Amino acid sequence: MGLVRVRGPRRVGVRTAALAGAGLAVAAAGCVFAALGTVAADGSRAEAAAGPVTAVRSAAEATVIDPAARPAAPELSGDDLNGKPLGTAGLRGHVVVLNIWGSWCAPCRAEADDLDRLDRQTRDAGVRFLGINTRDPDRAAARAFVRAHGLGFPSLHDPTGALLLRFPPALLNPQAVPSTLVIDRQGRIAVSIGGAVTEDELGPLLTHVMEEAP
């Protein structure tokens, strides 16, 4: 699989088996790192030091997948937090941000406001955010979480984590909550992020996928 792994929060390493010539700039912890085109052909890593660390929650790892190697995302269906049918069947043609969260999860609370801002900023551009609420047997706790953060995007209720098992484990560890995937317009997994993510980290990765040709 052609991919780039971006590890944080203070430094980033780029693998050379990645997006050749993509020139993607990755923003993490408030810093913009070097484009992928700076990776040496001999396999050496391009690294850039982050700027001052602020009170942000940095993603543990981001993986950006070459378009030619992207696996198809599974089609999901189920009920939302109000017990109404919800799924991904109608989202083909949109860039989709899929966020896995639980009301019991402190890092999920930390990233929720950033995700909501990005959702509102990108909605008119055709991006759709969708949550998977996991390991919350009581929908009431999940609904309280949504109200507390004013989240405007819907979530599938997945109390057992069964939906998470449908994804490639290398890209979505069902034990890692929160996690975030960016799915391209063709319904393929383009970006995988394990750990809490900030607006500054996710935004440039999302923009990269949005700017790809339909």
Rosetta blueprint (number, residue, H / E / L):
1 M L
2 G L
3 L E
4 V E
5 R E
6 V E
7 R E
8 G L
9 P L
10 R L
11 R E
12 V L
13 G L
14 V L
15 R L
16 T L
17 A L
18 A L
19 L L
20 A L
21 G L
22 A L
23 G L
24 L L
25 A L
26 V L
27 A E
28 A E
29 A L
30 G L
31 C E
32 V E
33 F L
34 A L
35 A L
36 L H
37 G H
38 T H
39 V L
40 A L
41 A L
42 D L
43 G L
44 S L
45 R L
46 A L
47 E L
48 A L
49 A E
50 A L
51 G L
52 P L
53 V L
54 T L
55 A L
56 V L
57 R L
58 S L
59 A L
60 A L
61 E E
62 A E
63 T E
64 V E
65 I E
66 D L
67 P H
68 A H
69 A H
70 R L
71 P L
72 A E
73 A L
74 P L
75 E L
76 L L
77 S E
78 G E
79 D E
80 D E
81 L L
82 N L
83 G L
84 K L
85 P E
86 L E
87 G E
88 T L
89 A H
90 G H
91 L H
92 R L
93 G L
94 H L
95 V L
96 V E
97 V E
98 L E
99 N E
100 I E
101 W E
102 G L
103 S L
104 W L
105 C L
106 A H
107 P H
108 C H
109 R H
110 A H
111 E H
112 A H
113 D H
114 D H
115 L H
116 D H
117 R H
118 L H
119 D H
120 R H
121 Q H
122 T H
123 R H
124 D H
125 A H
126 G L
127 V L
128 R E
129 F E
130 L E
131 G E
132 I E
133 N E
134 T E
135 R L
136 D L
137 P L
138 D L
139 R H
140 A H
141 A H
142 A H
143 R H
144 A H
145 F H
146 V H
147 R H
148 A H
149 H H
150 G L
151 L L
152 G L
153 F L
154 P L
155 S E
156 L E
157 H E
158 D E
159 P L
160 T L
161 G L
162 A L
163 L H
164 L H
165 L H
166 R H
167 F L
168 P L
169 P L
170 A L
171 L L
172 L L
173 N L
174 P L
175 Q L
176 A L
177 V L
178 P L
179 S E
180 T E
181 L E
182 V E
183 I E
184 D L
185 R L
186 Q L
187 G L
188 R E
189 I E
190 A E
191 V E
192 S E
193 I E
194 G E
195 G L
196 A L
197 V L
198 T L
199 E H
200 D H
201 E H
202 L H
203 G H
204 P H
205 L H
206 L H
207 T H
208 H H
209 V H
210 M H
211 E L
212 E L
213 A L
214 P L
